[in-house]
Amino acid sequence: MGKKIEIDKKEIEEIIKLRITELDGDASKLTYNSVWKFNERISKDKNYKRYDGKQFTSYGYHTWAGKYKNEYGYGKVRIDEIKNDAISKNTENNLNTEDNHLELIDITNENFTSSMNDIIMLVNDLHNEPQSLTRRLIKLFKRDKRTIAELEKENKELKEKLSKEQDKNNKLEKGVTNLFFASSSPNNSMENMINLSKSEDAFAYNELKNMFNADEERIKKLIKTKQDVKNDKLLEISSKLKKKEKIKKLGL
């Protein structure tokens, strides 16, 4: 690693700021190697002077990217802090900007639904590439934002559809009730509606059949006349009497 050299922290700040200026103010593009090369170049260029008019010091690579006794160089520490702050600000701005052209680039080259595991996987794979990680996370969150919007729209449409169907059912219930009271037949009632003929009240007769898909047997089961009930009871009594007579003949 070599001997640790004394550094001027204010000079380090000056060098990084000058490098950001060369990057058109985009601090998120800072890299250890590019700052080190820039420092090396301006230390030999008389056109670059410090705030006090002195020439810039040329700091070694370990100042910008290495370690000395398990301690990162001050240049590297400041690059990380400045760069991460810039990335955070860019991320916040990007999340507030709609971009319909962004697509999620999956690190496994397969589509996946976002979850805590997806975020953990991205961070584990790209923690040394903050710019790539930021882009992936922005796209991931934007996709989720679009999905939520689509689900909210679908939910609204379903609610509107349900409301319309409920309205139809309410109208149908009222229609059924009115049907049995709107007939022109003098004998109209729910009990004898099925006995109407087309000639007596064609409208009421046809509406009733259409409601049950013209299944008259089903209608008969649902709507029985008083006479039908009496006939059913007579048949039941007759059946019981026949069983008793049969038992009597058998001597049981």
Protein Blocks (a to p, Z undefined) as FASTA:
>chain_A
ZZaddddfklmmmmmmmmmmmnnopaklpcfklmmmmmmmmmmmmkbccfkopacddddf
klmmmceehiacfklmmmmmmmmmmmmmmmmmmmmpccfkbccddfklpacdddfklmmm
mmmmmmmmmmlmmmmmmmmmmmmmmmmmmmmmmmmmmmmmmmmmmmmmmmmmmmmmmmmm
mpcbfkbcfklmmmpcfklommlmmmmmmmnoopaklmmmmmccfklmmmmmmmmmmmmm
mmmmmmmmnoZZ
